Amino acid sequence: MKKTTISTNGKSLFTLENFDKTAGVCHPHNIIIHSEVSRLQARAMHERGKLHYILGAGDRKELAGVSLNRKMKFDNFKIS
């Protein structure tokens, strides 16, 4: 069974789709791995609004300390 890695910035839960499991970790910006869940459980969390899928690659400081929502726009990232 495939697992989805969930990251957190201290305020929101998200997945970094274009990063490897540990490549998305950035301790200076407080972005760490929160947990690993099944794909089905991740989809259920996303449906309820508890998990955000983040696409793109760039400087993760844009994600530091921000309460995420699906309407937000970033230069290097797209939230769904």
C-alpha positions in Angstrom: 0.0 0.0 0.0 1.4 3.4 -1.0 1.7 6.0 1.7 1.4 9.8 1.5 3.8 11.9 3.5 2.1 14.8 5.3 4.1 17.9 6.2 3.2 20.7 8.6 4.4 24.3 9.0 3.0 24.5 12.5 -0.4 25.8 11.3 -1.5 23.7 8.4 -1.2 20.2 7.1 -0.1 19.7 3.4 1.7 17.5 1.0 4.5 18.7 -1.2 3.8 16.8 -4.4 6.9 17.8 -6.3 9.3 17.0 -3.4 10.6 13.7 -2.3 9.7 12.4 1.2 12.4 14.1 3.1 13.4 16.8 0.5 10.5 19.0 1.5 11.7 19.3 5.1 13.1 22.7 6.0 13.9 23.1 9.7 14.8 26.9 9.6 11.2 27.5 8.2 9.6 25.0 10.6 8.4 22.7 7.8 8.6 19.2 9.1 7.1 15.7 8.4 3.9 15.4 10.4 2.9 11.8 9.5 2.4 9.2 6.8 -1.1 8.0 5.9 -2.6 5.8 3.2 -3.7 7.5 0.0 -7.3 6.8 0.8 -7.0 8.5 4.2 -5.2 11.5 2.6 -8.0 11.9 0.1 -10.6 11.9 2.9 -8.6 14.5 4.8 -8.4 16.6 1.7 -12.1 16.3 1.1 -12.8 17.6 4.6 -10.4 20.5 4.2 -7.8 19.3 6.7 -5.1 18.6 4.1 -3.8 20.7 1.2 -2.0 19.4 -1.9 0.8 21.8 -2.9 2.2 21.6 -6.4 5.3 23.3 -7.6 8.9 23.7 -6.6 10.5 26.7 -5.1 11.6 28.4 -1.9 9.6 26.9 0.9 9.9 30.1 3.0 6.6 31.1 1.2 4.9 28.4 3.2 6.4 29.1 6.6 4.0 30.0 9.3 1.0 30.5 7.0 -2.5 29.1 7.6 -3.2 27.6 4.2 -6.4 27.7 2.3 -7.3 26.7 -1.3 -7.8 30.3 -2.5 -4.2 31.4 -1.7 -1.8 32.3 -4.5 2.0 31.9 -4.3 4.7 32.7 -6.8 6.1 29.2 -7.0 3.3 27.0 -5.6 -0.3 26.1 -6.4 -2.6 24.9 -3.6 -5.4 22.5 -4.4 
